[in-house]
Amino acid sequence: MRQAALIFILRCLPLFFTLLGLADCTVITNDTASLVNSSFEYIVIGGGTTALAVANRLAVNHSVLVVERGPDLVNDEAINDPFTTFGTPSPCHFQIQLAPQMGFNGSRMIPMTYGSCLGGSSSINTMIGSRPTYAGMTAVEALGNPGWGWNEFLPFMQKSETFHPPNPTQHAEGANFLAVVHGFDGPVGVSFAQPLVAPTLQDAAKNTTNTVFEGAVALSPDMGDGFSGGHYSSYYHHIHFNKTLQMDRRSSSAWSYLYPQTEQRAGLTVLVGHRINTISTSGPSEAGENITVTGVLVEPTGGGSSSAFNASREVVLSAGALYSPAILQRSGIGNATFLQSLGIEPVLDLPGVGANFQDQILLTNVSFSIAPSANITNITGGGEVLLAVVVAHPTAIDTLGPNGTSAMNAMLRNISAEQALSTGGIVGSKTLTTQAALTADAYEIDHPLIEIFYTPGPTAINVWAQSVLPLSRGTIRINSTDPSVDPIADAQYLTTEVDMVVAVAAARKVSSIAVTPPFSDLLVENALAEAGVPQVGATDEEVSQWVLSTYTPGTHPIGSNSMMPRELGGVVSPELLVYGTTNLRIADASIVPLSVFPHTTLGLYGVAEKAADMILQTATENL
Ligand SMILES: Cc1cc2nc3c(=O)[nH]c(=O)nc-3n(C[C@H](O)[C@H](O)[C@H](O)COP(=O)(O)OP(=O)(O)OC[C@H]3O[C@@H](n4cnc5c(N)ncnc54)[C@H](O)[C@@H]3O)c2cc1C
């Protein structure tokens, strides 16, 4: 039986649930006219991954307006069914064309996909569940963010999740868990795919990983325990598993924090199909500081007349790493000189807005055909197996050899001011040298250098590799005050030497995997040549050429409103308050200053829970 059948729940049944005392329905509307007489304490910009989590928590005791540019796709099977082929188009799928990125012998035009609907990118993503590591959060804290170390951050990730432990079959296939690091009654479902059945592939992937990394990459007790570096495992996903009905459903932010009966909030109004043009401010003071935000200017996404909404307490910006900086810039918050060049009157000179933008790279052009003689069902799970069945997080030593950590140290700790400034998206050389040193510290603990995951397709196996903690930095900059025009997103992929070294090493490991049994036994002969992947003996030049010609975005954009000290180009404080404002917070991927979330979503739910906690704390203090 297909396990992915969808569970449709009527969101709010007032009469019936009044009797049960659960009639407080969230309002979802696309009509601003119905809201003219409403007043709100909080406005949340965006209705995506972090936005809905923050709004849900605030709306328990406060009036909250969420404004989402995209539609409400509650019944869209293409996004709800976790077994829908990844990338199947839906009204939530959008792409932004990046600025020309580095390629081989010239530049490449690369689009980046993102989600725009309730749930945001969590409604269309690959659902791979991973968490930041202890080493990564130590680096974030050391960057000037007290309270953001692993031990303080873990409870917020736990608060967001309901973890479904592996069943005995899954456990036998390498699915482990440590109860102490998980949450069991939060809104987000996290589970190993049900069923987890691709036994031949799983066994082959585990054994070959072991051989290629010379036994150094061990089975993980739990890939979310903060110490995934040097480990492999079966992978968990953001999926809600219904034990009674034996069904899976994508656990998007919308299906976690908005749609379920238990998450209905009388105080919550969600306006869809409308985008924020600007954030309204009062002030500034003469020094351009202590600005208070008063509300937002909203317009229908398809065009039409604007409406203004006020927030009596705070505005929370959660439009994601691509769009949050653009909204700030249109509102006069950003680099003053740059804003003036566009004819925008600066309200607050904050050069870090849109800087420090980063994304991992993926080597996805790697699809090895399965041998005709192989048992396809055991390898692919008969089409019922999710994306990453086995994942490995090799460290610098695992990937580069015994001198791997010292090699990374040498590169990261010796970046000259000149080299640093040649990286596009930083506000000063000290930003990059500081971040590079913290990256080196993280590798010295055990931070993964790369990630490798094995994914079955109908007739082929994808072995994808990803850089985890890149150093190249880019920018998000508007070039028009028209909110319907995308900002210029420039990731500056692979523009630092160290990122190229890591990418080449990752590519070499993928080549080795394809020729190492038992995994290689599952593939056609000459699998590398057929897939166009460099041979094991290829020169560095040949591997670099392949990397530059084929890499794709990691689609984990972060950092464009970084949480770090203002003098380094930071935009928000550890309380997530925009510097120079009294009541504008940011809670989305743009605040993450270093790419320490191997896949971003589960960490971002932690960010949202922590943001809501801090906002509610302020509300209590201001009673
Ligand atoms: C194709 C793809 C695959 C991915 N795979 C994984 C994975 O397997 N595992 C994982 O952990 N992560 C994955 N990610 C990354 C992860 O989904 C994102 O990092 C995360 O969802 C970002 O959350 P966010 O809240 O910052 O932004 P989003 O969830 O993107 O939300 C931003 C919202 O703001 C809205 N918005 C933008 N501008 C405006 C405006 N002007 N007015 C109103 N609303 C606006 C958008 O429509 C959107 O809904 C993937 C992402 C993509 C795109």
The ligand as an SDF file (V2000), in Angstrom:
LIG
                    3D

 53 58  0  0  0  0  0  0  0  0999 V2000
   14.6190   23.3080   -3.4170 C   0  0  0  0  0  0  0  0  0  0  0  0
   15.0460   23.4080   -1.9780 C   0  0  0  0  0  0  0  0  0  0  0  0
   15.4640   22.2550   -1.3030 C   0  0  0  0  0  0  0  0  0  0  0  0
   15.8420   22.3430    0.0380 C   0  0  0  0  0  0  0  0  0  0  0  0
   16.1350   21.1930    0.7250 N   0  0  0  0  0  0  0  0  0  0  0  0
   16.3020   21.2520    2.0660 C   0  0  0  0  0  0  0  0  0  0  0  0
   16.4170   20.0760    2.8200 C   0  0  0  0  0  0  0  0  0  0  0  0
   16.3560   18.9670    2.2980 O   0  0  0  0  0  0  0  0  0  0  0  0
   16.5850   20.1880    4.1580 N   0  0  0  0  0  0  0  0  0  0  0  0
   16.6360   21.3970    4.7850 C   0  0  0  0  0  0  0  0  0  0  0  0
   16.7860   21.4270    6.0060 O   0  0  0  0  0  0  0  0  0  0  0  0
   16.5410   22.5400    4.0830 N   0  0  0  0  0  0  0  0  0  0  0  0
   16.3480   22.4980    2.7490 C   0  0  0  0  0  0  0  0  0  0  0  0
   16.1930   23.6470    2.0280 N   0  0  0  0  0  0  0  0  0  0  0  0
   16.4010   24.9390    2.6930 C   0  0  0  0  0  0  0  0  0  0  0  0
   15.2490   25.3740    3.5870 C   0  0  0  0  0  0  0  0  0  0  0  0
   14.0240   24.9770    3.0670 O   0  0  0  0  0  0  0  0  0  0  0  0
   15.3060   26.9040    3.7540 C   0  0  0  0  0  0  0  0  0  0  0  0
   16.5800   27.2860    4.2140 O   0  0  0  0  0  0  0  0  0  0  0  0
   14.2740   27.4080    4.7390 C   0  0  0  0  0  0  0  0  0  0  0  0
   13.0090   26.9050    4.4440 O   0  0  0  0  0  0  0  0  0  0  0  0
   14.2750   28.9400    4.7350 C   0  0  0  0  0  0  0  0  0  0  0  0
   13.3510   29.4010    5.6810 O   0  0  0  0  0  0  0  0  0  0  0  0
   13.0430   30.9610    5.8120 P   0  0  0  0  0  0  0  0  0  0  0  0
   12.0170   31.0870    6.8470 O   0  0  0  0  0  0  0  0  0  0  0  0
   14.3240   31.6860    5.9760 O   0  0  0  0  0  0  0  0  0  0  0  0
   12.4750   31.3900    4.3940 O   0  0  0  0  0  0  0  0  0  0  0  0
   11.2690   30.7900    3.5450 P   0  0  0  0  0  0  0  0  0  0  0  0
   10.7700   29.5240    4.1130 O   0  0  0  0  0  0  0  0  0  0  0  0
   11.7470   30.7490    2.1360 O   0  0  0  0  0  0  0  0  0  0  0  0
   10.1220   31.8590    3.7120 O   0  0  0  0  0  0  0  0  0  0  0  0
   10.1720   33.1440    3.2050 C   0  0  0  0  0  0  0  0  0  0  0  0
    8.7420   33.5290    2.8460 C   0  0  0  0  0  0  0  0  0  0  0  0
    8.6830   34.9390    2.6800 O   0  0  0  0  0  0  0  0  0  0  0  0
    7.8210   35.2230    1.6090 C   0  0  0  0  0  0  0  0  0  0  0  0
    8.1460   36.5580    1.1020 N   0  0  0  0  0  0  0  0  0  0  0  0
    9.2490   36.9620    0.4290 C   0  0  0  0  0  0  0  0  0  0  0  0
    9.1760   38.2770    0.1620 N   0  0  0  0  0  0  0  0  0  0  0  0
    8.0080   38.7200    0.6870 C   0  0  0  0  0  0  0  0  0  0  0  0
    7.3710   39.9820    0.7260 C   0  0  0  0  0  0  0  0  0  0  0  0
    7.9060   41.0810    0.1570 N   0  0  0  0  0  0  0  0  0  0  0  0
    6.1690   40.0850    1.3490 N   0  0  0  0  0  0  0  0  0  0  0  0
    5.5860   38.9850    1.9100 C   0  0  0  0  0  0  0  0  0  0  0  0
    6.1570   37.7550    1.8860 N   0  0  0  0  0  0  0  0  0  0  0  0
    7.3560   37.6270    1.2880 C   0  0  0  0  0  0  0  0  0  0  0  0
    8.0900   34.1180    0.6200 C   0  0  0  0  0  0  0  0  0  0  0  0
    7.0210   33.9800   -0.2990 O   0  0  0  0  0  0  0  0  0  0  0  0
    8.2800   32.9150    1.5380 C   0  0  0  0  0  0  0  0  0  0  0  0
    7.0770   32.2100    1.7420 O   0  0  0  0  0  0  0  0  0  0  0  0
   15.8320   23.6060    0.6900 C   0  0  0  0  0  0  0  0  0  0  0  0
   15.4100   24.7470    0.0080 C   0  0  0  0  0  0  0  0  0  0  0  0
   14.9940   24.6520   -1.3090 C   0  0  0  0  0  0  0  0  0  0  0  0
   14.5090   25.9020   -2.0080 C   0  0  0  0  0  0  0  0  0  0  0  0
  1  2  1  0
  2  3  1  0
  2 52  2  0
  3  4  2  0
  4  5  1  0
  4 50  1  0
  5  6  2  0
  6  7  1  0
  6 13  1  0
  7  8  2  0
  7  9  1  0
  9 10  1  0
 10 11  2  0
 10 12  1  0
 12 13  2  0
 13 14  1  0
 14 15  1  0
 14 50  1  0
 15 16  1  0
 16 17  1  0
 16 18  1  0
 18 19  1  0
 18 20  1  0
 20 21  1  0
 20 22  1  0
 22 23  1  0
 23 24  1  0
 24 25  2  0
 24 26  1  0
 24 27  1  0
 27 28  1  0
 28 29  2  0
 28 30  1  0
 28 31  1  0
 31 32  1  0
 32 33  1  0
 33 34  1  0
 33 48  1  0
 34 35  1  0
 35 36  1  0
 35 46  1  0
 36 37  1  0
 36 45  1  0
 37 38  2  0
 38 39  1  0
 39 40  1  0
 39 45  2  0
 40 41  1  0
 40 42  2  0
 42 43  1  0
 43 44  2  0
 44 45  1  0
 46 47  1  0
 46 48  1  0
 48 49  1  0
 50 51  2  0
 51 52  1  0
 52 53  1  0
M  END
$$$$
